[in-house]
């Protein structure tokens, strides 16, 4: 197994260039899917390898419930520096599991509370709340997906801008953007090196909905104006994994993109471009991460199987 078990912990660094370039050079839909896939695979691989290192560290603790053979020198030799890294992996993996569980619990709690708050309203696709606080967001799940918006925000927008708002939120629901946002959030919690990808996906998901809204409304400037107004007055979404027109992020870049031409739709960038090279580097890093974690898993399984008495 050797040092290969540690590679997935640092290979997310290969995705940093594409996190920045994909946000600027690729169609938002392509960038969102690409970055989410890379983040999810790399996070899974790094978590698996962290667990493998933890097994050796746990075997060194007195009174552990593992078979005695797992603490044999042959097993400890399978992972370099097992006495230091193996024991350090125990609190690290616990932290990953606890923070991920907390993020999932909070995401579910906010959604449940939001649906309960709308229980007395008509079962329609749009829920307009009489509230002095301006905000809007896409709420998936329940009996139906719904767009939640307050009268305070609607009062700030012109009719065309309101159409842009509803088109934007419906695009979030149709493309299930909350799943992308939740996936990259969990990935960043599993490996801090994946935080740039979480930031990039938060932006590209909004840009994806921006372009969808512009296509529905037929007026890119109206969508840009709606975003600008909403960002100035709105408090955003109740949780980062729920999308909304005024979600935190680079609003000036979103507005500038809408004031320009629509981005070209490409499923994969050319290798002869900077974003293409960065995408292939991230793909290679993802592949190496998957192979390294698979190799480490198989090796550890064989060693522990041989060390476990029948």
Secondary structure by P-SEA (a helix, b strand, c coil): ccccccccccccccaaaaaaaaaccccaaaaaaaaaaaaaaaaaaaaaaaaaaaaaaaaaccccccccccccccccccccccaaaaaaaaaaaaaaaaaaaaaaaaaaaaaaaaaaaacccccccbbbbbccccbbbbbccccbbbbbbcaaaaaaccaaaaaaaaaaaaaaaaacaaaaaaaaaaaaaacccaaaaaaaaaaaaaaaaaaaaaaaaccaaaaaaaaaaaaacccccccccccccccccaaaaaaaaaacccbbbbcccccccaaaaaaaaaaaaaaaaaaaaaaaaaaaaaaaaaaccc
